[in-house]
Amino acid sequence: AAHAAEMGSDVPTQPMVFLKPSTALIPDGGEIVLPPQSQEVHHELELVAVIGTGGKDIAEADALDHVAAYALGLDLTARDIQAEAKKKGHPWSVAKGFDTFAPLGPLADAASVGDPQALEIALTVDGETRQQGTTDRMMFSIAALVSYVSSVFTLEPGDLLYTGTPEGVGPVEAGQTLRCTGTGLPDLTVTVR
């Protein structure tokens, strides 16, 4: 909700969903490549739920049983391209889907993480804290997200649900190092080119 407010957006009554291509994924230690088409790429720290058991129309009460692991991730957004698309009522696929725009940290088994709604997550850029939040502040719980998405798309093992970001999103620049940390989760560190 705080991120929606900082972006001047309405708080949605149901989750907002978009897709990223597999070529957007990069691992811990990877390098974000800033595309020449954008002059304003922003970081968005997120908790990622990794689907272990797929399904369709999964009940919210059963949804966490379908999550095998959690990780830290970054949803990178070409904010200038997104703003232009929003103005025209166009989809955001290009703004969200560039190669390297979905860094994903090492996975932590869901059982070892415990309650996914009780985690602290943070992002630093060159050692300066930019984003910090707790997953209990999410507008939609992990269980609600899994249930909702499975009502639209059949979820399959290995699907990744990036779940939303706390306030504090901001620009990244070439030469910077981004480090994500979270309670019970392996760190994610990437650089920017």
Backbone as a chain_set.jsonl record, in Angstrom:
{"seq": "AAHAAEMGSDVPTQPMVFLKPSTALIPDGGEIVLPPQSQEVHHELELVAVIGTGGKDIAEADALDHVAAYALGLDLTARDIQAEAKKKGHPWSVAKGFDTFAPLGPLADAASVGDPQALEIALTVDGETRQQGTTDRMMFSIAALVSYVSSVFTLEPGDLLYTGTPEGVGPVEAGQTLRCTGTGLPDLTVTVR", "coords": {"N": [[0.827, -1.201, 0.0], [1.967, 1.213, 0.779], [3.833, 1.533, -1.249], [2.123, 1.832, -3.463], [1.019, 4.284, -2.785], [3.31, 5.946, -2.887], [3.757, 5.938, -5.578], [1.611, 7.272, -6.515], [-0.643, 5.847, -7.143], [-3.835, 4.175, -7.177], [-4.962, 2.055, -4.508], [-5.209, -1.266, -5.217], [-8.092, -3.449, -5.409], [-7.91, -6.073, -5.948], [-5.207, -8.356, -6.651], [-2.645, -7.048, -8.82], [-1.47, -8.241, -11.799], [1.327, -9.135, -13.764], [3.459, -10.375, -16.366], [6.765, -11.74, -16.764], [9.406, -12.455, -19.063], [11.398, -15.496, -19.253], [13.99, -14.794, -19.805], [14.485, -12.569, -18.353], [15.414, -13.336, -15.91], [18.128, -13.427, -13.632], [20.86, -14.743, -11.7], [21.954, -14.69, -8.204], [24.803, -12.684, -7.793], [24.796, -11.934, -10.388], [24.5, -9.657, -13.222], [22.823, -6.699, -13.791], [21.693, -5.342, -16.758], [21.442, -2.243, -18.048], [19.014, -1.043, -20.237], [19.33, 0.602, -23.441], [17.017, 1.875, -24.262], [15.775, 3.088, -22.141], [15.893, 5.675, -19.705], [15.508, 5.64, -17.048], [15.566, 3.41, -14.833], [14.157, 1.537, -12.261], [14.556, 0.002, -9.02], [12.851, -2.646, -7.327], [12.366, -4.266, -4.505], [11.434, -7.575, -3.612], [9.655, -10.272, -2.033], [9.846, -13.575, -3.1], [7.817, -16.241, -4.052], [8.169, -19.629, -4.635], [6.71, -21.965, -6.626], [5.911, -25.271, -5.806], [4.134, -27.446, -5.96], [1.87, -27.598, -8.437], [-1.294, -26.221, -9.605], [-4.81, -25.5, -10.093], [-7.238, -23.032, -9.379], [-6.715, -22.894, -6.576], [-7.463, -23.193, -3.197], [-7.378, -20.582, -0.783], [-6.82, -21.381, 1.838], [-5.304, -23.643, 1.449], [-3.156, -22.821, 0.032], [-0.434, -22.212, 0.798], [0.654, -24.71, 1.0], [1.371, -25.294, -1.54], [3.663, -23.929, -2.046], [7.058, -24.273, -2.423], [9.466, -23.059, -1.84], [11.138, -20.006, -0.858], [12.488, -16.821, -1.845], [14.606, -13.952, -2.205], [13.987, -11.278, -4.424], [14.32, -9.051, -7.241], [12.303, -6.773, -8.88], [12.764, -5.181, -11.651], [12.089, -2.096, -13.237], [11.533, -0.202, -16.094], [10.935, 2.858, -15.64], [10.276, 5.188, -17.075], [9.376, 4.197, -19.542], [7.264, 2.662, -18.622], [5.6, 4.698, -17.584], [4.853, 6.035, -19.92], [3.456, 3.989, -21.211], [1.359, 3.607, -19.382], [0.056, 6.065, -19.639], [-0.987, 5.844, -22.192], [-2.658, 3.738, -21.871], [-1.639, 1.242, -22.369], [-0.172, -2.111, -22.174], [2.334, -3.118, -19.708], [4.466, -4.688, -20.423], [6.935, -4.336, -21.852], [8.269, -2.45, -20.244], [8.754, -3.895, -17.936], [9.978, -6.236, -18.761], [12.615, -6.444, -19.83], [15.745, -8.092, -20.64], [17.508, -9.426, -17.88], [15.967, -8.189, -15.898], [14.852, -9.397, -13.689], [16.256, -10.257, -11.17], [17.057, -13.026, -9.077], [17.383, -14.44, -5.941], [19.221, -17.018, -4.069], [17.421, -20.013, -3.221], [15.33, -20.675, -0.381], [14.171, -23.319, 1.511], [10.705, -23.707, 2.009], [9.752, -24.691, 4.468], [11.821, -24.081, 6.197], [11.699, -21.375, 6.354], [9.398, -20.615, 7.667], [6.751, -18.58, 8.822], [5.682, -16.79, 6.123], [4.625, -14.268, 6.232], [5.866, -12.859, 8.174], [8.356, -11.668, 7.859], [11.311, -9.683, 7.674], [12.509, -7.545, 5.202], [15.057, -6.064, 3.182], [16.764, -3.626, 1.161], [19.837, -2.522, -0.026], [21.706, 0.001, -1.707], [24.814, 0.327, -2.867], [25.552, 0.15, -0.179], [23.822, 1.905, 1.119], [20.726, 2.11, 2.707], [17.791, 1.618, 0.962], [15.273, 0.448, 0.669], [13.07, -0.944, 3.031], [11.164, -3.175, 4.849], [8.352, -5.059, 6.148], [6.872, -8.233, 5.681], [4.354, -8.525, 6.688], [3.025, -6.269, 6.067], [2.145, -6.425, 3.524], [-0.258, -5.948, 0.931], [-1.734, -8.079, -0.023], [-1.715, -11.342, 1.132], [0.75, -14.032, 0.874], [-0.602, -16.473, 0.586], [-3.101, -15.565, -0.349], [-2.297, -14.447, -2.786], [-1.272, -16.682, -4.208], [-3.617, -18.193, -4.403], [-5.299, -16.407, -5.847], [-3.826, -15.977, -8.293], [-3.789, -18.594, -9.245], [-6.402, -18.867, -9.951], [-6.567, -17.655, -12.321], [-4.355, -18.391, -13.979], [-3.158, -21.671, -14.533], [-1.074, -22.866, -12.125], [2.304, -24.008, -12.185], [4.889, -26.353, -11.244], [7.848, -24.742, -10.233], [7.128, -22.219, -11.095], [7.415, -18.727, -10.498], [6.43, -16.385, -8.144], [6.624, -13.129, -7.845], [6.061, -10.848, -5.318], [5.357, -8.177, -4.657], [6.284, -4.874, -3.516], [7.931, -3.022, -0.862], [7.726, 0.492, 0.175], [9.988, 3.005, -1.156], [11.186, 2.605, -3.604], [13.464, 3.229, -6.287], [15.835, 4.855, -8.552], [18.368, 3.039, -10.409], [21.833, 2.919, -11.217], [24.553, 2.579, -13.543], [27.354, 0.741, -12.412], [26.643, 0.48, -9.767], [26.043, -1.483, -6.753], [23.648, -3.719, -5.694], [22.123, -4.985, -2.833], [20.171, -7.412, -1.351], [18.487, -8.381, 1.579], [17.008, -10.615, 3.979], [14.886, -11.941, 6.551], [15.813, -15.112, 7.471], [16.397, -15.786, 4.847], [18.545, -16.386, 2.036], [21.01, -13.989, 1.037], [20.768, -11.699, -1.741], [22.784, -10.451, -4.191], [23.567, -8.157, -6.66], [25.1, -6.522, -9.485], [25.212, -3.478, -11.442], [25.199, -2.697, -14.853]], "CA": [[0.0, 0.0, 0.0], [2.851, 2.387, 0.827], [4.409, 1.685, -2.59], [1.07, 2.41, -4.31], [0.917, 5.702, -2.427], [4.472, 6.702, -3.364], [3.66, 6.015, -7.03], [0.404, 8.018, -6.858], [-1.602, 4.897, -7.701], [-4.89, 3.687, -6.294], [-4.735, 0.752, -3.907], [-6.121, -2.176, -5.92], [-8.931, -4.329, -4.594], [-7.423, -7.426, -6.219], [-3.811, -8.262, -7.087], [-2.313, -6.656, -10.181], [-0.579, -9.288, -12.285], [1.992, -8.993, -15.054], [4.372, -11.488, -16.631], [8.108, -11.444, -17.253], [9.974, -13.599, -19.773], [12.459, -16.191, -18.515], [15.269, -14.12, -20.065], [14.663, -11.503, -17.36], [16.03, -13.907, -14.71], [19.569, -13.558, -13.415], [21.081, -15.274, -10.36], [22.824, -13.984, -7.271], [26.102, -12.436, -8.402], [24.602, -11.539, -11.778], [24.66, -8.254, -13.605], [21.693, -6.025, -14.435], [22.121, -4.559, -17.912], [20.501, -1.149, -18.297], [18.735, -0.974, -21.676], [19.463, 1.949, -24.012], [15.693, 2.456, -24.505], [15.264, 3.719, -20.922], [16.784, 6.544, -18.939], [15.061, 5.637, -15.655], [15.264, 2.056, -14.369], [13.988, 1.522, -10.807], [14.583, -1.259, -8.274], [11.713, -2.978, -6.468], [12.658, -5.446, -3.711], [10.24, -8.383, -3.405], [9.712, -11.665, -1.615], [9.432, -14.431, -4.205], [7.327, -17.573, -3.696], [8.463, -20.602, -5.686], [5.675, -22.998, -6.608], [6.41, -26.638, -5.813], [3.035, -28.262, -6.447], [1.0, -26.735, -9.226], [-2.722, -26.401, -9.417], [-5.775, -24.525, -10.62], [-8.265, -22.666, -8.396], [-6.231, -23.334, -5.269], [-8.108, -22.499, -2.079], [-6.427, -19.809, 0.015], [-6.461, -22.166, 3.024], [-4.344, -24.674, 1.046], [-2.197, -22.227, -0.902], [0.965, -22.295, 1.223], [1.11, -26.079, 0.75], [1.853, -25.325, -2.919], [4.917, -23.172, -2.109], [8.194, -25.117, -2.048], [10.61, -22.262, -1.394], [11.068, -18.543, -0.946], [13.756, -16.167, -2.172], [14.548, -12.511, -2.434], [14.071, -10.955, -5.834], [14.163, -7.662, -7.658], [11.491, -6.481, -10.056], [13.263, -3.928, -12.221], [11.08, -1.453, -14.075], [11.905, 0.998, -16.858], [9.835, 3.709, -15.178], [9.866, 6.119, -18.134], [8.606, 3.421, -20.516], [6.017, 2.318, -17.943], [4.758, 5.902, -17.499], [4.303, 6.272, -21.257], [2.462, 2.941, -21.453], [0.192, 3.913, -18.541], [-0.624, 7.217, -20.223], [-1.691, 5.394, -23.391], [-3.484, 2.588, -21.546], [-1.0, 0.061, -22.943], [0.422, -3.011, -21.179], [3.664, -2.746, -19.201], [5.388, -5.793, -20.679], [8.264, -3.873, -22.227], [8.876, -1.766, -19.094], [9.102, -4.882, -16.91], [10.473, -7.484, -19.312], [13.957, -6.47, -20.427], [16.706, -9.068, -20.139], [18.141, -9.146, -16.565], [15.082, -7.375, -15.06], [14.251, -10.189, -12.605], [17.228, -10.97, -10.348], [16.474, -13.973, -8.134], [18.367, -14.95, -4.997], [19.179, -18.445, -3.765], [16.153, -20.447, -2.638], [15.252, -21.222, 0.973], [13.045, -24.235, 1.646], [9.576, -23.046, 2.681], [9.657, -25.149, 5.859], [12.848, -23.407, 7.003], [11.373, -19.946, 6.441], [8.322, -20.402, 8.636], [5.639, -17.73, 8.401], [6.146, -15.827, 5.122], [4.068, -12.939, 6.52], [6.562, -12.325, 9.349], [9.75, -11.507, 7.456], [11.848, -8.359, 7.377], [13.306, -7.529, 3.98], [15.711, -4.766, 2.986], [17.619, -3.446, -0.016], [20.804, -1.427, 0.004], [22.398, 0.333, -2.945], [26.148, 0.778, -2.444], [25.586, 0.225, 1.279], [22.804, 2.823, 1.638], [19.413, 1.478, 2.742], [16.791, 2.258, 0.111], [13.968, -0.141, 0.956], [13.026, -1.763, 4.228], [9.77, -3.418, 5.177], [7.994, -6.366, 6.68], [5.875, -8.855, 4.807], [3.002, -8.397, 7.246], [2.445, -5.041, 5.511], [1.708, -6.686, 2.145], [-1.689, -5.761, 0.708], [-2.288, -9.411, -0.215], [-0.811, -12.353, 1.684], [1.243, -15.021, -0.082], [-1.692, -17.421, 0.342], [-4.098, -14.907, -1.202], [-1.721, -14.294, -4.126], [-1.248, -17.993, -4.858], [-5.004, -18.535, -4.714], [-5.792, -15.538, -6.915], [-3.147, -16.248, -9.561], [-4.208, -19.91, -9.734], [-7.748, -18.755, -10.513], [-6.397, -17.108, -13.67], [-3.401, -19.264, -14.664], [-2.789, -22.894, -13.835], [0.292, -22.772, -11.637], [3.109, -25.186, -12.443], [6.105, -26.406, -10.439], [8.907, -23.856, -10.715], [6.642, -20.853, -11.317], [7.9, -17.75, -9.523], [5.521, -15.271, -7.889], [7.184, -11.937, -7.2], [4.839, -10.573, -4.562], [5.096, -6.771, -4.352], [7.446, -4.192, -2.946], [7.697, -1.928, 0.09], [8.057, 1.822, -0.34], [11.409, 3.317, -1.278], [11.734, 2.279, -4.916], [14.231, 4.341, -6.826], [16.646, 4.566, -9.735], [19.667, 2.389, -10.338], [22.781, 3.461, -12.189], [25.685, 1.716, -13.858], [28.423, 0.725, -11.418], [26.13, 0.28, -8.409], [25.828, -2.826, -6.229], [22.392, -3.842, -4.959], [22.141, -6.139, -1.934], [18.893, -7.681, -0.71], [18.574, -9.254, 2.741], [15.705, -10.92, 4.548], [14.84, -12.893, 7.658], [15.833, -16.523, 7.095], [16.557, -15.94, 3.4], [19.89, -16.065, 1.557], [21.179, -12.67, 0.412], [20.856, -11.545, -3.192], [23.629, -9.308, -4.542], [23.785, -7.982, -8.107], [25.694, -5.245, -9.885], [24.511, -2.816, -12.54], [26.067, -2.285, -15.971]], "C": [[0.863, 1.253, 0.0], [3.509, 2.612, -0.532], [3.378, 2.277, -3.545], [0.955, 3.907, -4.051], [2.084, 6.497, -2.989], [4.457, 6.854, -4.887], [2.425, 6.805, -7.478], [-0.664, 7.141, -7.473], [-2.678, 4.564, -6.676], [-4.481, 2.349, -5.704], [-5.723, -0.219, -4.55], [-6.915, -3.039, -4.96], [-8.624, -5.804, -4.869], [-6.009, -7.305, -6.758], [-3.678, -7.846, -8.55], [-1.235, -7.622, -10.668], [0.029, -8.886, -13.618], [3.0, -10.121, -15.167], [5.726, -10.968, -17.089], [8.616, -12.663, -18.012], [11.097, -14.235, -18.95], [13.814, -15.526, -18.712], [15.507, -12.94, -19.128], [15.398, -12.017, -16.12], [17.552, -13.84, -14.76], [19.768, -14.007, -11.968], [21.847, -14.301, -9.466], [24.212, -13.861, -7.903], [26.014, -11.982, -9.845], [24.702, -10.034, -11.978], [23.404, -7.757, -14.318], [22.25, -5.18, -15.576], [21.062, -3.502, -18.183], [20.266, -1.011, -19.801], [18.862, 0.455, -22.209], [18.125, 2.64, -24.238], [15.155, 3.227, -23.307], [16.336, 4.561, -20.244], [16.461, 6.507, -17.449], [14.601, 4.234, -15.246], [15.23, 2.076, -12.843], [14.072, 0.104, -10.259], [13.305, -1.405, -7.469], [12.032, -4.306, -5.79], [11.374, -6.237, -3.47], [10.589, -9.736, -2.797], [9.165, -12.481, -2.78], [8.993, -15.781, -3.644], [7.552, -18.489, -4.893], [7.456, -21.749, -5.569], [6.322, -24.384, -6.709], [5.384, -27.604, -6.376], [2.064, -27.342, -7.163], [-0.469, -26.962, -8.907], [-3.53, -25.268, -10.015], [-6.819, -24.289, -9.544], [-7.921, -23.182, -6.997], [-6.913, -22.512, -4.182], [-7.041, -21.774, -1.251], [-5.943, -20.595, 1.232], [-5.403, -23.222, 2.712], [-3.146, -24.108, 0.294], [-0.744, -22.378, -0.475], [1.528, -23.701, 1.066], [1.671, -26.23, -0.666], [3.173, -24.58, -3.095], [6.05, -24.052, -1.58], [9.32, -24.318, -1.42], [10.288, -20.777, -1.507], [12.456, -18.02, -1.286], [13.526, -14.664, -2.18], [14.69, -12.265, -3.924], [13.951, -9.463, -6.057], [13.301, -7.623, -8.91], [11.995, -5.148, -10.572], [12.242, -3.406, -13.216], [11.688, -0.252, -14.792], [10.764, 1.996, -16.65], [9.364, 4.678, -16.263], [9.017, 5.409, -19.189], [7.258, 3.024, -19.91], [5.065, 3.518, -17.909], [4.102, 6.204, -18.843], [3.22, 5.249, -21.583], [1.191, 3.205, -20.648], [-0.642, 5.032, -19.154], [-1.479, 6.802, -21.418], [-2.64, 4.229, -23.112], [-2.943, 1.288, -22.117], [-0.454, -0.847, -21.842], [1.851, -2.587, -20.83], [4.739, -3.761, -19.543], [6.799, -5.336, -21.005], [8.965, -3.25, -21.027], [9.379, -2.74, -18.038], [9.929, -6.047, -17.44], [11.842, -7.514, -19.944], [14.792, -7.612, -19.857], [17.323, -8.541, -18.844], [17.245, -8.383, -15.601], [14.378, -8.163, -13.955], [15.336, -10.953, -11.84], [16.524, -11.824, -9.293], [17.583, -14.54, -7.254], [18.279, -16.452, -4.822], [17.899, -18.792, -3.016], [16.337, -20.953, -1.208], [14.014, -22.091, 1.044], [11.943, -23.572, 2.467], [9.484, -23.437, 4.153], [10.672, -24.441, 6.756], [12.549, -21.926, 7.204], [10.305, -19.69, 7.502], [7.226, -19.54, 8.046], [6.124, -16.694, 7.384], [5.6, -14.416, 5.341], [4.719, -12.309, 7.743], [8.045, -12.13, 9.069], [10.099, -10.031, 7.296], [12.688, -8.477, 6.126], [13.877, -6.13, 3.79], [16.578, -4.797, 1.739], [18.56, -2.282, 0.24], [21.382, -1.239, -1.395], [23.708, 0.986, -2.53], [26.194, 1.04, -0.939], [24.564, 1.146, 1.906], [21.433, 2.148, 1.575], [18.421, 2.289, 1.922], [15.385, 1.758, 0.411], [14.087, -1.019, 2.193], [11.562, -1.946, 4.582], [9.582, -4.789, 5.775], [6.85, -6.921, 5.851], [4.474, -8.841, 5.404], [2.297, -7.137, 6.756], [1.965, -5.229, 4.074], [0.196, -6.511, 2.039], [-2.405, -7.101, 0.57], [-1.271, -10.417, 0.297], [-0.321, -13.284, 0.574], [0.126, -16.001, -0.426], [-2.752, -16.824, -0.58], [-3.581, -14.758, -2.633], [-1.708, -15.61, -4.884], [-2.661, -18.384, -5.287], [-5.515, -17.714, -5.894], [-5.153, -15.887, -8.265], [-3.596, -17.592, -10.128], [-5.643, -19.902, -10.271], [-7.709, -18.224, -11.943], [-5.536, -18.036, -14.522], [-3.256, -20.547, -13.861], [-1.332, -22.75, -13.411], [1.006, -24.096, -11.869], [4.334, -25.179, -11.557], [7.205, -25.544, -11.072], [8.443, -22.455, -11.037], [7.109, -19.964, -10.168], [6.869, -16.643, -9.382], [6.287, -14.188, -7.135], [5.977, -11.226, -6.589], [4.55, -9.116, -4.232], [6.217, -6.179, -3.524], [7.06, -3.193, -1.863], [8.059, -0.581, -0.543], [9.568, 1.985, -0.423], [12.023, 2.946, -2.608], [12.484, 3.5, -5.451], [15.143, 3.897, -7.948], [17.921, 3.801, -9.414], [20.532, 2.948, -11.454], [23.925, 2.489, -12.387], [26.763, 1.855, -12.783], [27.948, 0.469, -10.001], [26.033, -1.211, -8.068], [24.565, -2.809, -5.389], [22.447, -5.121, -4.125], [20.808, -6.241, -1.23], [19.117, -8.658, 0.439], [17.173, -9.49, 3.278], [15.807, -11.973, 5.629], [14.802, -14.321, 7.128], [16.014, -16.798, 5.62], [17.997, -15.643, 2.995], [19.908, -14.686, 0.881], [21.163, -12.786, -1.105], [21.688, -10.299, -3.45], [23.843, -9.293, -6.042], [24.443, -6.632, -8.34], [24.945, -4.728, -11.111], [25.537, -2.396, -13.598], [25.249, -1.412, -16.904]], "O": [[0.552, 2.233, -0.678], [3.723, 3.757, -0.931], [3.719, 3.136, -4.358], [0.812, 4.698, -4.982], [1.891, 7.596, -3.51], [5.065, 7.777, -5.429], [2.209, 6.99, -8.676], [-1.5, 7.621, -8.238], [-2.458, 4.658, -5.469], [-3.738, 1.593, -6.329], [-6.935, -0.028, -4.448], [-6.475, -3.327, -3.847], [-9.035, -6.679, -4.107], [-5.64, -6.25, -7.275], [-4.48, -8.234, -9.4], [-0.207, -7.793, -10.013], [-0.66, -8.362, -14.494], [3.351, -10.75, -14.168], [5.829, -9.91, -17.71], [8.293, -13.793, -17.646], [11.672, -13.599, -18.067], [14.701, -15.678, -17.872], [16.599, -12.373, -19.106], [15.948, -11.222, -15.358], [18.177, -14.148, -15.775], [18.949, -13.696, -11.103], [22.315, -13.25, -9.904], [24.728, -14.82, -8.477], [27.032, -11.677, -10.466], [24.949, -9.264, -11.05], [22.98, -8.329, -15.322], [23.175, -4.393, -15.376], [19.92, -3.826, -18.509], [21.225, -0.875, -20.562], [18.537, 1.41, -21.504], [18.084, 3.861, -24.39], [14.17, 3.954, -23.442], [17.515, 4.207, -20.217], [17.058, 7.246, -16.666], [13.414, 3.912, -15.302], [16.158, 2.571, -12.203], [13.713, -0.863, -10.931], [12.743, -0.421, -6.988], [11.976, -5.357, -6.428], [10.337, -5.651, -3.16], [11.674, -10.272, -3.018], [8.147, -12.126, -3.375], [9.712, -16.394, -2.855], [7.173, -18.165, -6.019], [7.371, -22.412, -4.536], [7.161, -24.634, -7.574], [5.719, -28.478, -7.175], [1.506, -26.421, -6.566], [-0.828, -27.78, -8.06], [-2.997, -24.224, -10.389], [-7.244, -25.228, -8.871], [-8.738, -23.821, -6.334], [-6.935, -21.283, -4.242], [-5.942, -22.29, -1.048], [-4.778, -20.485, 1.614], [-4.68, -23.653, 3.61], [-2.22, -24.846, -0.043], [0.108, -22.651, -1.321], [2.745, -23.875, 1.003], [2.373, -27.2, -0.952], [3.746, -24.597, -4.184], [6.01, -24.515, -0.44], [10.05, -24.828, -0.569], [9.322, -20.362, -2.147], [13.465, -18.685, -1.048], [12.391, -14.186, -2.163], [15.433, -12.969, -4.608], [13.534, -8.714, -5.173], [13.543, -8.349, -9.873], [11.691, -4.102, -10.0], [11.611, -4.174, -13.942], [12.288, 0.616, -14.157], [9.769, 1.986, -17.375], [8.17, 4.96, -16.357], [8.038, 5.975, -19.675], [6.235, 3.044, -20.594], [3.871, 3.375, -18.171], [2.933, 6.585, -18.897], [2.188, 5.593, -22.16], [0.083, 3.048, -21.159], [-1.871, 4.967, -19.188], [-2.563, 7.344, -21.631], [-3.349, 3.78, -24.012], [-3.697, 0.338, -22.328], [-0.288, -0.409, -20.704], [2.484, -1.813, -21.547], [5.836, -3.692, -18.99], [7.763, -5.896, -20.484], [10.151, -3.503, -20.816], [10.333, -2.437, -17.322], [10.526, -6.779, -16.651], [12.209, -8.523, -20.548], [14.572, -8.047, -18.726], [17.622, -7.352, -18.731], [17.729, -7.957, -14.552], [13.425, -7.672, -13.351], [15.336, -12.184, -11.858], [15.531, -11.407, -8.697], [18.587, -15.052, -7.748], [17.375, -17.094, -5.357], [17.359, -17.973, -2.273], [17.349, -21.568, -0.87], [12.923, -21.652, 0.678], [12.213, -22.951, 3.495], [9.17, -22.596, 4.995], [10.412, -24.226, 7.94], [13.083, -21.298, 8.118], [10.319, -18.649, 8.159], [6.816, -19.741, 6.903], [6.899, -15.806, 7.74], [6.063, -13.469, 4.705], [4.199, -11.339, 8.294], [8.889, -12.391, 9.927], [9.281, -9.233, 6.839], [13.492, -9.4, 5.997], [13.265, -5.138, 4.184], [17.06, -5.849, 1.318], [18.144, -1.204, 0.665], [21.526, -2.193, -2.159], [23.718, 2.056, -1.921], [26.791, 2.015, -0.482], [24.444, 1.171, 3.131], [21.023, 1.669, 0.518], [18.233, 3.484, 2.15], [14.426, 2.53, 0.411], [15.07, -1.738, 2.377], [10.802, -0.977, 4.613], [10.523, -5.574, 5.893], [5.98, -6.186, 5.383], [3.503, -9.117, 4.7], [1.104, -6.956, 7.003], [1.437, -4.295, 3.471], [-0.542, -6.882, 2.951], [-3.55, -7.243, 0.998], [-0.095, -10.352, -0.062], [-0.891, -13.325, -0.517], [-0.074, -16.326, -1.596], [-3.242, -17.498, -1.486], [-4.342, -14.923, -3.587], [-2.081, -15.663, -6.056], [-2.87, -18.85, -6.407], [-6.096, -18.262, -6.832], [-5.856, -16.069, -9.259], [-3.768, -17.73, -11.339], [-6.049, -20.831, -10.969], [-8.687, -18.329, -12.682], [-5.918, -18.422, -15.627], [-3.235, -20.508, -12.631], [-0.457, -22.535, -14.25], [0.406, -25.166, -11.767], [4.788, -24.109, -11.15], [7.454, -25.61, -12.276], [9.274, -21.569, -11.237], [7.187, -20.398, -9.019], [6.474, -16.027, -10.372], [6.561, -14.318, -5.942], [4.973, -11.022, -7.272], [3.551, -8.847, -3.564], [7.0, -6.901, -2.908], [5.992, -2.584, -1.929], [8.617, -0.52, -1.639], [10.326, 1.209, 0.16], [13.245, 2.963, -2.749], [12.174, 4.642, -5.11], [15.223, 2.71, -8.263], [18.473, 3.895, -8.318], [20.037, 3.388, -12.491], [24.229, 1.678, -11.512], [27.042, 2.956, -12.308], [28.771, 0.259, -9.11], [25.954, -2.071, -8.946], [24.423, -1.988, -4.483], [22.771, -6.195, -4.632], [20.356, -5.291, -0.59], [19.845, -9.64, 0.296], [16.268, -8.682, 3.067], [16.718, -12.802, 5.616], [13.869, -14.7, 6.419], [15.809, -17.927, 5.174], [18.614, -14.736, 3.554], [18.938, -14.282, 0.24], [21.499, -13.826, -1.673], [21.344, -9.213, -2.984], [24.253, -10.294, -6.63], [24.358, -5.725, -7.512], [24.157, -5.444, -11.729], [26.584, -1.827, -13.288], [25.763, -0.944, -17.92]]}, "num_chains": 1, "name": "protein.A"}
